[in-house]
Amino acid sequence: MSVRYSPRGRLIIGTLEILKGVARIKDFNADGTFKYTGDNDVYYSTSTTVKNKKGERMFLDQDGVSCPESKLRKTVPRNQR
């Protein structure tokens, strides 16, 4: 696939993914809440591409806005130039 753009004319940078990870806990408080250490582990091998209700892969543009595969453009839309 060559370069693609969103309907908003923004560069597509990748697919929208779901993956598993761990936000490390530093301590548990008496009320049941907890404090995070600020460290996270991401399990990249669990990554799966998000699909919409039609089964299309979802992509993200450079602004973080999602877009279904059917709406991707090969060129910047005229009204976005």
Phi and psi in degrees as a GROMACS rama.xvg file:
@    title "Ramachandran Plot"
@    xaxis  label "Phi"
@    yaxis  label "Psi"
@TYPE xy
-83.2767  -172.879  SER-2
-58.2335  138.206  VAL-3
-130.681  157.259  ARG-4
-127.557  153.311  TYR-5
-79.21  168.502  SER-6
-60.3097  -20.5827  PRO-7
-83.7994  -1.9107  ARG-8
84.3182  14.1359  GLY-9
-98.385  145.079  ARG-10
-63.3359  132.686  LEU-11
-79.2819  128.091  ILE-12
-108.083  -13.2716  ILE-13
169.096  -175.308  GLY-14
-92.2834  153.638  THR-15
-82.2747  126.817  LEU-16
-122.337  152.169  GLU-17
-113.302  132.901  ILE-18
-148.381  163.085  LEU-19
-95.4553  153.29  LYS-20
-163.194  175.652  GLY-21
-127.417  128.584  VAL-22
-98.1481  110.057  ALA-23
-65.699  136.016  ARG-24
-98.3857  134.703  ILE-25
-90.1081  -43.0416  LYS-26
-159.528  151.854  ASP-27
-102.26  134.254  PHE-28
-91.2221  160.704  ASN-29
-60.0287  -30.1659  ALA-30
-84.1185  5.173  ASP-31
94.9698  -10.8173  GLY-32
-80.8039  174.319  THR-33
-146.584  165.441  PHE-34
-109.039  135.084  LYS-35
-86.01  152.628  TYR-36
-79.7441  -23.1865  THR-37
98.7155  -3.63  GLY-38
-98.799  144.149  ASP-39
-134.849  144.472  ASN-40
-114.695  131.608  ASP-41
-111.755  131.237  VAL-42
-97.9796  87.5583  TYR-43
-61.3707  -27.635  TYR-44
-67.8538  -12.6947  SER-45
-91.9091  1.09689  THR-46
-62.4007  131.719  SER-47
-134.432  141.306  THR-48
-76.0279  133.493  THR-49
-71.0299  138.446  VAL-50
-123.635  147.515  LYS-51
-82.3907  -175.795  ASN-52
-63.2964  -22.2977  LYS-53
-86.7327  -3.81058  LYS-54
86.9447  9.31157  GLY-55
-81.6481  142.421  GLU-56
-66.6711  145.486  ARG-57
-104.205  137.406  MET-58
-118.557  160.838  PHE-59
-117.665  138.941  LEU-60
-91.6021  179.048  ASP-61
-65.1273  -12.3723  GLN-62
-98.6566  1.14262  ASP-63
84.9759  13.4942  GLY-64
-90.4882  132.478  VAL-65
-83.4069  155.789  SER-66
-154.562  132.718  CYS-67
-73.0449  154.917  PRO-68
-54.7767  -36.3081  GLU-69
-65.9686  -17.9683  SER-70
-97.224  -2.67016  LYS-71
-67.9124  147.446  LEU-72
-122.972  147.144  ARG-73
-80.334  -23.1751  LYS-74
-129.915  162.171  THR-75
-67.2101  127.935  VAL-76
-55.648  142.931  PRO-77
-52.8637  -42.6083  ARG-78
-73.7762  -2.65747  ASN-79
-110.111  0.672128  GLN-80
